[in-house]
Amino acid sequence: MSIQFLDMRISETSVMDTPGIALVRSSAIFGDIGLQTSSVTPENVNLVRVTLTAYARLSIDVSVIVQNDVTFSIYRNNTLIFSTTYPGNINNTATQYEMVGITAVDYPPANDVLSGQIQYIIIASAIRTATLGACSFSGIAVAGNG
């Protein structure tokens, strides 16, 4: 059986670096997509695969010597499925500008697939002063063997 395309969605919070989304010891959702799965065939319910891609431009204030981690977390229907931390460079003495690209995959359970839509969100959180510039989040869902 060939691959069954289910859905593709994008969430583009910001197309420019300014004004940014401030992360000052807090977090921000910068991507929210609902991938439609209602067209999945019965034989493919357990064969759904999702690829998620995110991009964010960070500016990290390093004026105070503390840990400057920024964590990116992806949730499927409020369940954490992926988390990674950008450590930054605490030896840098000027504001850092970084581009972050993330690719994650998911094999959603049949119950989520049968609900007809799977909600994915990505959150960025920081334990010091950081700002999100341009950022986007996208996802593609397919099913089947092939």
C-alpha positions in Angstrom: 0.0 0.0 0.0 1.3 3.5 -0.8 1.8 6.3 1.7 -1.4 8.2 2.6 -0.9 12.0 3.0 -3.0 13.3 5.9 -2.2 16.9 6.5 0.4 19.7 6.5 0.1 22.8 8.7 2.3 25.8 9.4 2.3 28.3 12.3 4.3 31.5 11.7 4.4 33.6 14.8 6.9 36.2 13.6 8.5 36.9 10.2 10.9 39.5 11.6 13.4 39.5 14.4 11.9 42.7 15.9 9.9 43.2 17.9 10.8 39.9 19.6 9.0 37.8 22.1 10.7 38.3 25.5 11.6 35.2 27.5 12.7 36.6 30.9 12.6 33.6 33.3 9.4 32.6 31.5 8.1 30.7 28.5 6.2 31.4 25.3 4.2 29.3 22.8 5.5 30.2 19.4 3.9 27.5 17.4 0.4 25.8 17.5 -0.8 23.5 14.8 -3.7 21.0 14.5 -2.9 18.2 12.1 -6.0 16.6 10.7 -6.2 12.8 10.8 -9.9 12.2 10.0 -9.0 10.9 6.5 -6.8 8.1 7.7 -7.9 4.7 6.4 -8.7 2.0 9.1 -5.7 -0.1 8.1 -3.4 2.9 8.6 -4.6 4.0 12.1 -1.5 2.5 13.7 0.9 3.6 11.0 0.7 7.4 11.3 4.0 9.3 11.3 4.5 13.0 12.0 7.5 15.2 11.2 7.7 18.5 13.0 10.0 21.3 12.2 10.7 24.6 14.0 13.0 27.6 13.5 13.7 30.4 15.9 16.2 33.2 16.0 17.4 33.9 19.6 19.1 36.8 21.1 20.5 35.9 24.5 21.6 38.6 27.0 24.8 37.4 28.6 25.5 40.5 30.7 25.0 38.5 33.9 27.1 35.4 34.4 24.5 32.7 35.0 23.4 29.7 33.0 21.8 30.9 29.8 19.9 27.9 28.6 16.9 28.1 26.4 14.7 25.0 26.3 12.4 24.1 23.4 9.5 21.6 24.3 7.0 20.1 21.9 3.7 18.7 23.1 1.2 16.4 21.5 -2.3 17.0 23.0 -0.6 18.4 26.2 1.8 15.4 26.4 5.5 16.2 26.2 7.0 14.3 23.2 10.3 16.2 22.7 12.5 18.5 24.6 16.0 20.0 23.9 18.1 22.7 25.5 20.2 25.2 23.8 23.1 25.8 26.2 24.4 29.1 24.9 27.9 30.3 25.8 28.4 31.7 29.3 31.9 32.8 28.4 30.6 35.3 25.8 30.5 38.9 27.1 28.1 40.4 24.5 24.6 39.6 23.5 24.5 36.4 21.5 22.5 36.0 18.3 21.7 32.3 17.4 19.6 30.5 14.8 18.0 27.3 16.1 16.5 24.6 13.9 14.7 21.7 15.3 13.3 18.6 13.7 11.3 16.1 15.8 9.2 13.0 14.8 6.2 11.4 16.4 4.3 8.2 16.2 1.0 9.2 17.7 -1.2 6.5 19.4 -4.3 5.3 17.6 -6.6 7.1 20.1 -5.1 10.4 19.1 -5.3 9.6 15.4 -8.9 8.5 15.7 -9.9 11.8 17.4 -9.6 13.4 13.9 -7.0 16.1 14.9 -3.8 16.0 16.8 -2.7 19.3 18.4 1.0 20.1 18.5 2.5 23.1 20.3 6.1 24.2 20.7 7.2 26.3 23.7 10.5 28.1 24.3 11.5 28.8 27.9 14.5 30.6 29.4 16.0 30.9 32.8 17.6 34.2 31.9 16.9 37.1 29.5 16.4 35.8 26.0 14.3 37.0 23.1 12.7 35.1 20.2 13.0 36.8 16.9 11.6 35.3 13.7 10.1 31.9 14.4 8.0 29.3 12.8 6.6 25.8 13.4 5.3 23.2 10.9 4.1 19.7 10.7 3.3 16.9 8.2 1.3 13.8 8.9 1.4 10.7 6.7 0.3 7.1 7.2 0.9 3.6 5.7 3.7 1.4 4.8 5.7 2.1 1.7 
